Amino acid sequence: MSAQHPPGDLEALLSRALAPVEPPEHLTAHLEDTLATISALAADELEAWELRALHDPRTWVRPAAAAAIGTLAAGGVAVLQARRRRGRARPGDAHPAAFAAGAVRTVAGEIERRLRR
């Protein structure tokens, strides 16, 4: 601790140091585009998989990985879109459990929508 900050000011220093930082808008858009591209590539991989290969379990790795990665990427896109629609978060706006439940509903809806295509 320096002489400028009294020992009781540690909480204020930590609060300032650990305050959430919003990423720049262009970074969020770039991440969303990247996740959408990954999701589309995973869908293409699944589409290219031949059903006759179903009989050989050694060929299941790529489609299973594509399904898992595509689902996670689509979920990430859904979370980013939900966050953008909701606007910037302010401390104390929503309970973390309520936000998590809303995010799960959004991700589930987005995955359901993409599976219907």
Backbone as XML, in Angstrom:
<?xml version="1.0"?>
<chain id="A" units="angstrom">
  <residue number="1" name="MET">
    <atom name="N" x="0.840" y="-1.185" z="0.000"/>
    <atom name="CA" x="0.000" y="0.000" z="0.000"/>
    <atom name="C" x="0.881" y="1.243" z="0.000"/>
  </residue>
  <residue number="2" name="SER">
    <atom name="N" x="0.512" y="2.192" z="-0.756"/>
    <atom name="CA" x="1.267" y="3.445" z="-0.772"/>
    <atom name="C" x="0.720" y="4.371" z="0.304"/>
  </residue>
  <residue number="3" name="ALA">
    <atom name="N" x="1.441" y="5.434" z="0.537"/>
    <atom name="CA" x="1.038" y="6.386" z="1.563"/>
    <atom name="C" x="-0.179" y="7.206" z="1.127"/>
  </residue>
  <residue number="4" name="GLN">
    <atom name="N" x="-0.493" y="7.201" z="-0.169"/>
    <atom name="CA" x="-1.625" y="7.981" z="-0.674"/>
    <atom name="C" x="-2.964" y="7.372" z="-0.302"/>
  </residue>
  <residue number="5" name="HIS">
    <atom name="N" x="-3.022" y="6.076" z="-0.159"/>
    <atom name="CA" x="-4.286" y="5.392" z="0.126"/>
    <atom name="C" x="-4.270" y="4.830" z="1.540"/>
  </residue>
  <residue number="6" name="PRO">
    <atom name="N" x="-5.202" y="5.258" z="2.363"/>
    <atom name="CA" x="-5.261" y="4.720" z="3.718"/>
    <atom name="C" x="-5.628" y="3.235" z="3.677"/>
  </residue>
  <residue number="7" name="PRO">
    <atom name="N" x="-5.250" y="2.464" z="4.701"/>
    <atom name="CA" x="-5.522" y="1.027" z="4.708"/>
    <atom name="C" x="-7.006" y="0.686" z="4.566"/>
  </residue>
  <residue number="8" name="GLY">
    <atom name="N" x="-7.903" y="1.525" z="5.041"/>
    <atom name="CA" x="-9.332" y="1.253" z="4.946"/>
    <atom name="C" x="-9.878" y="1.422" z="3.540"/>
  </residue>
  <residue number="9" name="ASP">
    <atom name="N" x="-9.086" y="1.969" z="2.657"/>
    <atom name="CA" x="-9.517" y="2.229" z="1.283"/>
    <atom name="C" x="-9.295" y="1.033" z="0.368"/>
  </residue>
  <residue number="10" name="LEU">
    <atom name="N" x="-8.860" y="-0.098" z="0.918"/>
    <atom name="CA" x="-8.582" y="-1.285" z="0.123"/>
    <atom name="C" x="-9.830" y="-1.761" z="-0.620"/>
  </residue>
  <residue number="11" name="GLU">
    <atom name="N" x="-10.958" y="-1.707" z="0.049"/>
    <atom name="CA" x="-12.207" y="-2.145" z="-0.583"/>
    <atom name="C" x="-12.548" y="-1.282" z="-1.790"/>
  </residue>
  <residue number="12" name="ALA">
    <atom name="N" x="-12.356" y="0.022" z="-1.678"/>
    <atom name="CA" x="-12.624" y="0.915" z="-2.804"/>
    <atom name="C" x="-11.666" y="0.654" z="-3.953"/>
  </residue>
  <residue number="13" name="LEU">
    <atom name="N" x="-10.402" y="0.399" z="-3.639"/>
    <atom name="CA" x="-9.423" y="0.081" z="-4.678"/>
    <atom name="C" x="-9.776" y="-1.211" z="-5.395"/>
  </residue>
  <residue number="14" name="LEU">
    <atom name="N" x="-10.145" y="-2.231" z="-4.645"/>
    <atom name="CA" x="-10.538" y="-3.504" z="-5.252"/>
    <atom name="C" x="-11.802" y="-3.354" z="-6.082"/>
  </residue>
  <residue number="15" name="SER">
    <atom name="N" x="-12.734" y="-2.583" z="-5.587"/>
    <atom name="CA" x="-13.973" y="-2.367" z="-6.329"/>
    <atom name="C" x="-13.694" y="-1.703" z="-7.671"/>
  </residue>
  <residue number="16" name="ARG">
    <atom name="N" x="-12.822" y="-0.719" z="-7.680"/>
    <atom name="CA" x="-12.454" y="-0.046" z="-8.928"/>
    <atom name="C" x="-11.676" y="-0.972" z="-9.853"/>
  </residue>
  <residue number="17" name="ALA">
    <atom name="N" x="-10.781" y="-1.759" z="-9.283"/>
    <atom name="CA" x="-9.933" y="-2.644" z="-10.085"/>
    <atom name="C" x="-10.733" y="-3.792" z="-10.704"/>
  </residue>
  <residue number="18" name="LEU">
    <atom name="N" x="-11.754" y="-4.255" z="-10.012"/>
    <atom name="CA" x="-12.510" y="-5.410" z="-10.478"/>
    <atom name="C" x="-13.845" y="-5.041" z="-11.127"/>
  </residue>
  <residue number="19" name="ALA">
    <atom name="N" x="-14.019" y="-3.782" z="-11.447"/>
    <atom name="CA" x="-15.261" y="-3.347" z="-12.087"/>
    <atom name="C" x="-15.367" y="-3.968" z="-13.483"/>
  </residue>
  <residue number="20" name="PRO">
    <atom name="N" x="-16.558" y="-4.414" z="-13.884"/>
    <atom name="CA" x="-16.712" y="-5.014" z="-15.210"/>
    <atom name="C" x="-16.436" y="-4.002" z="-16.319"/>
  </residue>
  <residue number="21" name="VAL">
    <atom name="N" x="-15.856" y="-4.479" z="-17.380"/>
    <atom name="CA" x="-15.521" y="-3.635" z="-18.526"/>
    <atom name="C" x="-16.279" y="-4.166" z="-19.735"/>
  </residue>
  <residue number="22" name="GLU">
    <atom name="N" x="-17.034" y="-3.303" z="-20.381"/>
    <atom name="CA" x="-17.768" y="-3.697" z="-21.583"/>
    <atom name="C" x="-16.801" y="-3.744" z="-22.762"/>
  </residue>
  <residue number="23" name="PRO">
    <atom name="N" x="-16.853" y="-4.820" z="-23.560"/>
    <atom name="CA" x="-15.981" y="-4.880" z="-24.734"/>
    <atom name="C" x="-16.460" y="-3.894" z="-25.799"/>
  </residue>
  <residue number="24" name="PRO">
    <atom name="N" x="-15.558" y="-3.462" z="-26.674"/>
    <atom name="CA" x="-15.974" y="-2.562" z="-27.751"/>
    <atom name="C" x="-16.989" y="-3.252" z="-28.663"/>
  </residue>
  <residue number="25" name="GLU">
    <atom name="N" x="-17.865" y="-2.468" z="-29.267"/>
    <atom name="CA" x="-18.933" y="-3.012" z="-30.107"/>
    <atom name="C" x="-18.365" y="-3.796" z="-31.289"/>
  </residue>
  <residue number="26" name="HIS">
    <atom name="N" x="-17.267" y="-3.312" z="-31.877"/>
    <atom name="CA" x="-16.717" y="-4.025" z="-33.035"/>
    <atom name="C" x="-16.191" y="-5.402" z="-32.639"/>
  </residue>
  <residue number="27" name="LEU">
    <atom name="N" x="-15.703" y="-5.564" z="-31.419"/>
    <atom name="CA" x="-15.230" y="-6.853" z="-30.964"/>
    <atom name="C" x="-16.401" y="-7.824" z="-30.799"/>
  </residue>
  <residue number="28" name="THR">
    <atom name="N" x="-17.491" y="-7.347" z="-30.252"/>
    <atom name="CA" x="-18.680" y="-8.179" z="-30.095"/>
    <atom name="C" x="-19.217" y="-8.611" z="-31.456"/>
  </residue>
  <residue number="29" name="ALA">
    <atom name="N" x="-19.269" y="-7.683" z="-32.411"/>
    <atom name="CA" x="-19.747" y="-8.021" z="-33.755"/>
    <atom name="C" x="-18.821" y="-9.030" z="-34.424"/>
  </residue>
  <residue number="30" name="HIS">
    <atom name="N" x="-17.513" y="-8.869" z="-34.247"/>
    <atom name="CA" x="-16.547" y="-9.806" z="-34.834"/>
    <atom name="C" x="-16.718" y="-11.199" z="-34.225"/>
  </residue>
  <residue number="31" name="LEU">
    <atom name="N" x="-16.888" y="-11.267" z="-32.908"/>
    <atom name="CA" x="-17.095" y="-12.547" z="-32.235"/>
    <atom name="C" x="-18.378" y="-13.211" z="-32.718"/>
  </residue>
  <residue number="32" name="GLU">
    <atom name="N" x="-19.441" y="-12.418" z="-32.846"/>
    <atom name="CA" x="-20.714" y="-12.959" z="-33.324"/>
    <atom name="C" x="-20.572" y="-13.507" z="-34.750"/>
  </residue>
  <residue number="33" name="ASP">
    <atom name="N" x="-19.875" y="-12.774" z="-35.624"/>
    <atom name="CA" x="-19.656" y="-13.242" z="-36.992"/>
    <atom name="C" x="-18.841" y="-14.532" z="-37.016"/>
  </residue>
  <residue number="34" name="THR">
    <atom name="N" x="-17.814" y="-14.589" z="-36.196"/>
    <atom name="CA" x="-16.975" y="-15.784" z="-36.134"/>
    <atom name="C" x="-17.770" y="-16.992" z="-35.652"/>
  </residue>
  <residue number="35" name="LEU">
    <atom name="N" x="-18.569" y="-16.812" z="-34.610"/>
    <atom name="CA" x="-19.379" y="-17.915" z="-34.104"/>
    <atom name="C" x="-20.426" y="-18.355" z="-35.124"/>
  </residue>
  <residue number="36" name="ALA">
    <atom name="N" x="-21.016" y="-17.411" z="-35.837"/>
    <atom name="CA" x="-21.993" y="-17.761" z="-36.877"/>
    <atom name="C" x="-21.317" y="-18.544" z="-37.999"/>
  </residue>
  <residue number="37" name="THR">
    <atom name="N" x="-20.092" y="-18.176" z="-38.356"/>
    <atom name="CA" x="-19.352" y="-18.898" z="-39.386"/>
    <atom name="C" x="-19.036" y="-20.315" z="-38.931"/>
  </residue>
  <residue number="38" name="ILE">
    <atom name="N" x="-18.611" y="-20.459" z="-37.689"/>
    <atom name="CA" x="-18.320" y="-21.790" z="-37.140"/>
    <atom name="C" x="-19.577" y="-22.638" z="-37.147"/>
  </residue>
  <residue number="39" name="SER">
    <atom name="N" x="-20.692" y="-22.055" z="-36.754"/>
    <atom name="CA" x="-21.958" y="-22.783" z="-36.747"/>
    <atom name="C" x="-22.344" y="-23.231" z="-38.154"/>
  </residue>
  <residue number="40" name="ALA">
    <atom name="N" x="-22.158" y="-22.358" z="-39.141"/>
    <atom name="CA" x="-22.477" y="-22.709" z="-40.528"/>
    <atom name="C" x="-21.548" y="-23.802" z="-41.046"/>
  </residue>
  <residue number="41" name="LEU">
    <atom name="N" x="-20.266" y="-23.726" z="-40.725"/>
    <atom name="CA" x="-19.320" y="-24.766" z="-41.149"/>
    <atom name="C" x="-19.659" y="-26.114" z="-40.521"/>
  </residue>
  <residue number="42" name="ALA">
    <atom name="N" x="-20.064" y="-26.093" z="-39.253"/>
    <atom name="CA" x="-20.459" y="-27.338" z="-38.593"/>
    <atom name="C" x="-21.705" y="-27.919" z="-39.244"/>
  </residue>
  <residue number="43" name="ALA">
    <atom name="N" x="-22.642" y="-27.057" z="-39.609"/>
    <atom name="CA" x="-23.853" y="-27.535" z="-40.296"/>
    <atom name="C" x="-23.498" y="-28.123" z="-41.655"/>
  </residue>
  <residue number="44" name="ASP">
    <atom name="N" x="-22.558" y="-27.505" z="-42.372"/>
    <atom name="CA" x="-22.116" y="-28.048" z="-43.658"/>
    <atom name="C" x="-21.456" y="-29.413" z="-43.482"/>
  </residue>
  <residue number="45" name="GLU">
    <atom name="N" x="-20.673" y="-29.559" z="-42.441"/>
    <atom name="CA" x="-20.022" y="-30.843" z="-42.158"/>
    <atom name="C" x="-21.056" y="-31.924" z="-41.885"/>
  </residue>
  <residue number="46" name="LEU">
    <atom name="N" x="-22.072" y="-31.588" z="-41.118"/>
    <atom name="CA" x="-23.130" y="-32.561" z="-40.844"/>
    <atom name="C" x="-23.920" y="-32.894" z="-42.097"/>
  </residue>
  <residue number="47" name="GLU">
    <atom name="N" x="-24.143" y="-31.900" z="-42.923"/>
    <atom name="CA" x="-24.894" y="-32.106" z="-44.154"/>
    <atom name="C" x="-24.132" y="-33.013" z="-45.118"/>
  </residue>
  <residue number="48" name="ALA">
    <atom name="N" x="-22.815" y="-32.902" z="-45.119"/>
    <atom name="CA" x="-21.993" y="-33.691" z="-46.035"/>
    <atom name="C" x="-21.802" y="-35.133" z="-45.565"/>
  </residue>
  <residue number="49" name="TRP">
    <atom name="N" x="-22.113" y="-35.395" z="-44.326"/>
    <atom name="CA" x="-21.937" y="-36.746" z="-43.789"/>
    <atom name="C" x="-22.939" y="-37.683" z="-44.423"/>
  </residue>
  <residue number="50" name="GLU">
    <atom name="N" x="-22.468" y="-38.813" z="-44.854"/>
    <atom name="CA" x="-23.337" y="-39.765" z="-45.548"/>
    <atom name="C" x="-23.971" y="-40.721" z="-44.549"/>
  </residue>
  <residue number="51" name="LEU">
    <atom name="N" x="-25.228" y="-41.007" z="-44.761"/>
    <atom name="CA" x="-25.947" y="-41.892" z="-43.843"/>
    <atom name="C" x="-25.426" y="-43.323" z="-43.894"/>
  </residue>
  <residue number="52" name="ARG">
    <atom name="N" x="-24.883" y="-43.735" z="-45.027"/>
    <atom name="CA" x="-24.390" y="-45.114" z="-45.101"/>
    <atom name="C" x="-23.154" y="-45.304" z="-44.211"/>
  </residue>
  <residue number="53" name="ALA">
    <atom name="N" x="-22.507" y="-44.210" z="-43.844"/>
    <atom name="CA" x="-21.353" y="-44.291" z="-42.952"/>
    <atom name="C" x="-21.780" y="-44.531" z="-41.504"/>
  </residue>
  <residue number="54" name="LEU">
    <atom name="N" x="-23.063" y="-44.522" z="-41.258"/>
    <atom name="CA" x="-23.591" y="-44.730" z="-39.917"/>
    <atom name="C" x="-23.230" y="-46.107" z="-39.373"/>
  </residue>
  <residue number="55" name="HIS">
    <atom name="N" x="-23.013" y="-47.057" z="-40.247"/>
    <atom name="CA" x="-22.720" y="-48.430" z="-39.829"/>
    <atom name="C" x="-21.312" y="-48.587" z="-39.259"/>
  </residue>
  <residue number="56" name="ASP">
    <atom name="N" x="-20.433" y="-47.657" z="-39.526"/>
    <atom name="CA" x="-19.061" y="-47.729" z="-39.039"/>
    <atom name="C" x="-18.845" y="-46.683" z="-37.948"/>
  </residue>
  <residue number="57" name="PRO">
    <atom name="N" x="-18.751" y="-47.101" z="-36.689"/>
    <atom name="CA" x="-18.604" y="-46.138" z="-35.587"/>
    <atom name="C" x="-17.344" y="-45.275" z="-35.682"/>
  </residue>
  <residue number="58" name="ARG">
    <atom name="N" x="-16.344" y="-45.695" z="-36.432"/>
    <atom name="CA" x="-15.132" y="-44.892" z="-36.568"/>
    <atom name="C" x="-15.410" y="-43.582" z="-37.310"/>
  </residue>
  <residue number="59" name="THR">
    <atom name="N" x="-16.488" y="-43.545" z="-38.063"/>
    <atom name="CA" x="-16.811" y="-42.334" z="-38.821"/>
    <atom name="C" x="-17.712" y="-41.379" z="-38.038"/>
  </residue>
  <residue number="60" name="TRP">
    <atom name="N" x="-18.034" y="-41.702" z="-36.812"/>
    <atom name="CA" x="-18.951" y="-40.879" z="-36.026"/>
    <atom name="C" x="-18.262" y="-39.686" z="-35.371"/>
  </residue>
  <residue number="61" name="VAL">
    <atom name="N" x="-16.955" y="-39.681" z="-35.314"/>
    <atom name="CA" x="-16.233" y="-38.641" z="-34.572"/>
    <atom name="C" x="-16.445" y="-37.259" z="-35.191"/>
  </residue>
  <residue number="62" name="ARG">
    <atom name="N" x="-16.243" y="-37.139" z="-36.493"/>
    <atom name="CA" x="-16.386" y="-35.816" z="-37.129"/>
    <atom name="C" x="-17.799" y="-35.264" z="-37.011"/>
  </residue>
  <residue number="63" name="PRO">
    <atom name="N" x="-18.837" y="-36.054" z="-37.316"/>
    <atom name="CA" x="-20.191" y="-35.500" z="-37.168"/>
    <atom name="C" x="-20.543" y="-35.171" z="-35.715"/>
  </residue>
  <residue number="64" name="ALA">
    <atom name="N" x="-20.078" y="-36.002" z="-34.787"/>
    <atom name="CA" x="-20.361" y="-35.709" z="-33.369"/>
    <atom name="C" x="-19.663" y="-34.426" z="-32.946"/>
  </residue>
  <residue number="65" name="ALA">
    <atom name="N" x="-18.426" y="-34.252" z="-33.380"/>
    <atom name="CA" x="-17.700" y="-33.018" z="-33.056"/>
    <atom name="C" x="-18.366" y="-31.823" z="-33.724"/>
  </residue>
  <residue number="66" name="ALA">
    <atom name="N" x="-18.786" y="-31.992" z="-34.976"/>
    <atom name="CA" x="-19.456" y="-30.895" z="-35.681"/>
    <atom name="C" x="-20.752" y="-30.510" z="-34.980"/>
  </residue>
  <residue number="67" name="ALA">
    <atom name="N" x="-21.501" y="-31.504" z="-34.516"/>
    <atom name="CA" x="-22.760" y="-31.213" z="-33.818"/>
    <atom name="C" x="-22.490" y="-30.467" z="-32.512"/>
  </residue>
  <residue number="68" name="ALA">
    <atom name="N" x="-21.495" y="-30.921" z="-31.762"/>
    <atom name="CA" x="-21.184" y="-30.273" z="-30.486"/>
    <atom name="C" x="-20.667" y="-28.847" z="-30.701"/>
  </residue>
  <residue number="69" name="ILE">
    <atom name="N" x="-19.741" y="-28.686" z="-31.618"/>
    <atom name="CA" x="-19.166" y="-27.361" z="-31.863"/>
    <atom name="C" x="-20.210" y="-26.417" z="-32.443"/>
  </residue>
  <residue number="70" name="GLY">
    <atom name="N" x="-21.020" y="-26.925" z="-33.373"/>
    <atom name="CA" x="-22.072" y="-26.088" z="-33.962"/>
    <atom name="C" x="-23.095" y="-25.645" z="-32.942"/>
  </residue>
  <residue number="71" name="THR">
    <atom name="N" x="-23.449" y="-26.555" z="-32.037"/>
    <atom name="CA" x="-24.408" y="-26.214" z="-30.992"/>
    <atom name="C" x="-23.834" y="-25.146" z="-30.054"/>
  </residue>
  <residue number="72" name="LEU">
    <atom name="N" x="-22.583" y="-25.313" z="-29.661"/>
    <atom name="CA" x="-21.959" y="-24.313" z="-28.784"/>
    <atom name="C" x="-21.832" y="-22.961" z="-29.484"/>
  </residue>
  <residue number="73" name="ALA">
    <atom name="N" x="-21.455" y="-22.981" z="-30.760"/>
    <atom name="CA" x="-21.325" y="-21.716" z="-31.495"/>
    <atom name="C" x="-22.684" y="-21.034" z="-31.649"/>
  </residue>
  <residue number="74" name="ALA">
    <atom name="N" x="-23.714" y="-21.807" z="-31.977"/>
    <atom name="CA" x="-25.057" y="-21.229" z="-32.105"/>
    <atom name="C" x="-25.531" y="-20.677" z="-30.760"/>
  </residue>
  <residue number="75" name="GLY">
    <atom name="N" x="-25.213" y="-21.374" z="-29.693"/>
    <atom name="CA" x="-25.557" y="-20.881" z="-28.362"/>
    <atom name="C" x="-24.839" y="-19.588" z="-28.037"/>
  </residue>
  <residue number="76" name="GLY">
    <atom name="N" x="-23.565" y="-19.505" z="-28.419"/>
    <atom name="CA" x="-22.809" y="-18.275" z="-28.200"/>
    <atom name="C" x="-23.394" y="-17.103" z="-28.966"/>
  </residue>
  <residue number="77" name="VAL">
    <atom name="N" x="-23.799" y="-17.355" z="-30.209"/>
    <atom name="CA" x="-24.433" y="-16.303" z="-31.015"/>
    <atom name="C" x="-25.729" y="-15.853" z="-30.351"/>
  </residue>
  <residue number="78" name="ALA">
    <atom name="N" x="-26.497" y="-16.817" z="-29.866"/>
    <atom name="CA" x="-27.772" y="-16.478" z="-29.222"/>
    <atom name="C" x="-27.554" y="-15.629" z="-27.973"/>
  </residue>
  <residue number="79" name="VAL">
    <atom name="N" x="-26.543" y="-15.978" z="-27.190"/>
    <atom name="CA" x="-26.259" y="-15.201" z="-25.973"/>
    <atom name="C" x="-25.833" y="-13.781" z="-26.337"/>
  </residue>
  <residue number="80" name="LEU">
    <atom name="N" x="-24.975" y="-13.649" z="-27.358"/>
    <atom name="CA" x="-24.542" y="-12.316" z="-27.778"/>
    <atom name="C" x="-25.717" y="-11.491" z="-28.294"/>
  </residue>
  <residue number="81" name="GLN">
    <atom name="N" x="-26.609" y="-12.119" z="-29.053"/>
    <atom name="CA" x="-27.774" y="-11.392" z="-29.562"/>
    <atom name="C" x="-28.706" y="-10.990" z="-28.430"/>
  </residue>
  <residue number="82" name="ALA">
    <atom name="N" x="-28.892" y="-11.875" z="-27.472"/>
    <atom name="CA" x="-29.756" y="-11.548" z="-26.330"/>
    <atom name="C" x="-29.172" y="-10.407" z="-25.517"/>
  </residue>
  <residue number="83" name="ARG">
    <atom name="N" x="-27.872" y="-10.425" z="-25.379"/>
    <atom name="CA" x="-27.225" y="-9.354" z="-24.622"/>
    <atom name="C" x="-27.352" y="-8.020" z="-25.346"/>
  </residue>
  <residue number="84" name="ARG">
    <atom name="N" x="-27.218" y="-8.045" z="-26.668"/>
    <atom name="CA" x="-27.342" y="-6.806" z="-27.432"/>
    <atom name="C" x="-28.781" y="-6.280" z="-27.366"/>
  </residue>
  <residue number="85" name="ARG">
    <atom name="N" x="-29.769" y="-7.172" z="-27.451"/>
    <atom name="CA" x="-31.176" y="-6.748" z="-27.369"/>
    <atom name="C" x="-31.484" y="-6.168" z="-25.993"/>
  </residue>
  <residue number="86" name="ARG">
    <atom name="N" x="-30.886" y="-6.733" z="-24.982"/>
    <atom name="CA" x="-31.139" y="-6.290" z="-23.615"/>
    <atom name="C" x="-30.468" y="-4.951" z="-23.335"/>
  </residue>
  <residue number="87" name="GLY">
    <atom name="N" x="-29.452" y="-4.624" z="-24.079"/>
    <atom name="CA" x="-28.741" y="-3.374" z="-23.856"/>
    <atom name="C" x="-27.616" y="-3.573" z="-22.878"/>
  </residue>
  <residue number="88" name="ARG">
    <atom name="N" x="-26.973" y="-2.491" z="-22.562"/>
    <atom name="CA" x="-25.853" y="-2.572" z="-21.627"/>
    <atom name="C" x="-26.354" y="-2.906" z="-20.233"/>
  </residue>
  <residue number="89" name="ALA">
    <atom name="N" x="-25.665" y="-3.811" z="-19.616"/>
    <atom name="CA" x="-26.039" y="-4.224" z="-18.259"/>
    <atom name="C" x="-25.572" y="-3.179" z="-17.254"/>
  </residue>
  <residue number="90" name="ARG">
    <atom name="N" x="-26.419" y="-2.915" z="-16.311"/>
    <atom name="CA" x="-26.053" y="-2.021" z="-15.212"/>
    <atom name="C" x="-25.997" y="-2.866" z="-13.943"/>
  </residue>
  <residue number="91" name="PRO">
    <atom name="N" x="-25.055" y="-2.608" z="-13.076"/>
    <atom name="CA" x="-24.961" y="-3.406" z="-11.853"/>
    <atom name="C" x="-26.276" y="-3.375" z="-11.083"/>
  </residue>
  <residue number="92" name="GLY">
    <atom name="N" x="-26.723" y="-4.531" z="-10.673"/>
    <atom name="CA" x="-27.938" y="-4.628" z="-9.876"/>
    <atom name="C" x="-29.213" y="-4.678" z="-10.689"/>
  </residue>
  <residue number="93" name="ASP">
    <atom name="N" x="-29.127" y="-4.681" z="-12.035"/>
    <atom name="CA" x="-30.337" y="-4.735" z="-12.863"/>
    <atom name="C" x="-31.095" y="-6.043" z="-12.687"/>
  </residue>
  <residue number="94" name="ALA">
    <atom name="N" x="-30.376" y="-7.130" z="-12.792"/>
    <atom name="CA" x="-31.041" y="-8.427" z="-12.732"/>
    <atom name="C" x="-30.245" y="-9.362" z="-11.839"/>
  </residue>
  <residue number="95" name="HIS">
    <atom name="N" x="-30.940" y="-10.261" z="-11.250"/>
    <atom name="CA" x="-30.301" y="-11.275" z="-10.438"/>
    <atom name="C" x="-29.558" y="-12.220" z="-11.378"/>
  </residue>
  <residue number="96" name="PRO">
    <atom name="N" x="-28.365" y="-12.693" z="-11.028"/>
    <atom name="CA" x="-27.613" y="-13.578" z="-11.919"/>
    <atom name="C" x="-28.383" y="-14.837" z="-12.308"/>
  </residue>
  <residue number="97" name="ALA">
    <atom name="N" x="-29.160" y="-15.393" z="-11.405"/>
    <atom name="CA" x="-29.938" y="-16.592" z="-11.725"/>
    <atom name="C" x="-31.007" y="-16.278" z="-12.768"/>
  </residue>
  <residue number="98" name="ALA">
    <atom name="N" x="-31.624" y="-15.104" z="-12.675"/>
    <atom name="CA" x="-32.640" y="-14.721" z="-13.663"/>
    <atom name="C" x="-31.995" y="-14.512" z="-15.025"/>
  </residue>
  <residue number="99" name="PHE">
    <atom name="N" x="-30.799" y="-13.906" z="-15.049"/>
    <atom name="CA" x="-30.102" y="-13.724" z="-16.318"/>
    <atom name="C" x="-29.731" y="-15.075" z="-16.921"/>
  </residue>
  <residue number="100" name="ALA">
    <atom name="N" x="-29.240" y="-16.003" z="-16.086"/>
    <atom name="CA" x="-28.858" y="-17.327" z="-16.575"/>
    <atom name="C" x="-30.070" y="-18.068" z="-17.132"/>
  </residue>
  <residue number="101" name="ALA">
    <atom name="N" x="-31.198" y="-17.977" z="-16.449"/>
    <atom name="CA" x="-32.413" y="-18.642" z="-16.937"/>
    <atom name="C" x="-32.856" y="-18.044" z="-18.268"/>
  </residue>
  <residue number="102" name="GLY">
    <atom name="N" x="-32.788" y="-16.737" z="-18.393"/>
    <atom name="CA" x="-33.135" y="-16.094" z="-19.660"/>
    <atom name="C" x="-32.178" y="-16.485" z="-20.769"/>
  </residue>
  <residue number="103" name="ALA">
    <atom name="N" x="-30.886" y="-16.590" z="-20.455"/>
    <atom name="CA" x="-29.894" y="-16.989" z="-21.451"/>
    <atom name="C" x="-30.134" y="-18.414" z="-21.912"/>
  </residue>
  <residue number="104" name="VAL">
    <atom name="N" x="-30.486" y="-19.294" z="-20.986"/>
    <atom name="CA" x="-30.772" y="-20.685" z="-21.347"/>
    <atom name="C" x="-31.990" y="-20.751" z="-22.258"/>
  </residue>
  <residue number="105" name="ARG">
    <atom name="N" x="-33.018" y="-19.974" z="-21.950"/>
    <atom name="CA" x="-34.215" y="-19.959" z="-22.804"/>
    <atom name="C" x="-33.871" y="-19.429" z="-24.196"/>
  </residue>
  <residue number="106" name="THR">
    <atom name="N" x="-33.057" y="-18.393" z="-24.250"/>
    <atom name="CA" x="-32.662" y="-17.813" z="-25.539"/>
    <atom name="C" x="-31.845" y="-18.806" z="-26.349"/>
  </residue>
  <residue number="107" name="VAL">
    <atom name="N" x="-30.881" y="-19.462" z="-25.699"/>
    <atom name="CA" x="-30.048" y="-20.441" z="-26.398"/>
    <atom name="C" x="-30.897" y="-21.596" z="-26.895"/>
  </residue>
  <residue number="108" name="ALA">
    <atom name="N" x="-31.796" y="-22.087" z="-26.060"/>
    <atom name="CA" x="-32.661" y="-23.194" z="-26.470"/>
    <atom name="C" x="-33.534" y="-22.798" z="-27.654"/>
  </residue>
  <residue number="109" name="GLY">
    <atom name="N" x="-34.075" y="-21.595" z="-27.627"/>
    <atom name="CA" x="-34.894" y="-21.124" z="-28.742"/>
    <atom name="C" x="-34.092" y="-20.979" z="-30.024"/>
  </residue>
  <residue number="110" name="GLU">
    <atom name="N" x="-32.866" y="-20.479" z="-29.911"/>
    <atom name="CA" x="-32.005" y="-20.310" z="-31.085"/>
    <atom name="C" x="-31.613" y="-21.657" z="-31.669"/>
  </residue>
  <residue number="111" name="ILE">
    <atom name="N" x="-31.277" y="-22.630" z="-30.816"/>
    <atom name="CA" x="-30.919" y="-23.955" z="-31.307"/>
    <atom name="C" x="-32.118" y="-24.612" z="-31.964"/>
  </residue>
  <residue number="112" name="GLU">
    <atom name="N" x="-33.282" y="-24.475" z="-31.353"/>
    <atom name="CA" x="-34.508" y="-25.041" z="-31.925"/>
    <atom name="C" x="-34.796" y="-24.419" z="-33.295"/>
  </residue>
  <residue number="113" name="ARG">
    <atom name="N" x="-34.616" y="-23.098" z="-33.395"/>
    <atom name="CA" x="-34.851" y="-22.406" z="-34.663"/>
    <atom name="C" x="-33.889" y="-22.883" z="-35.734"/>
  </residue>
  <residue number="114" name="ARG">
    <atom name="N" x="-32.623" y="-23.070" z="-35.384"/>
    <atom name="CA" x="-31.621" y="-23.502" z="-36.365"/>
    <atom name="C" x="-31.812" y="-24.956" z="-36.762"/>
  </residue>
  <residue number="115" name="LEU">
    <atom name="N" x="-32.322" y="-25.794" z="-35.854"/>
    <atom name="CA" x="-32.554" y="-27.188" z="-36.200"/>
    <atom name="C" x="-33.742" y="-27.339" z="-37.155"/>
  </residue>
  <residue number="116" name="ARG">
    <atom name="N" x="-34.665" y="-26.405" z="-37.129"/>
    <atom name="CA" x="-35.838" y="-26.470" z="-38.016"/>
    <atom name="C" x="-35.493" y="-26.132" z="-39.460"/>
  </residue>
  <residue number="117" name="ARG">
    <atom name="N" x="-34.349" y="-25.508" z="-39.712"/>
    <atom name="CA" x="-33.966" y="-25.103" z="-41.071"/>
    <atom name="C" x="-33.854" y="-26.259" z="-41.998"/>
  </residue>
</chain>
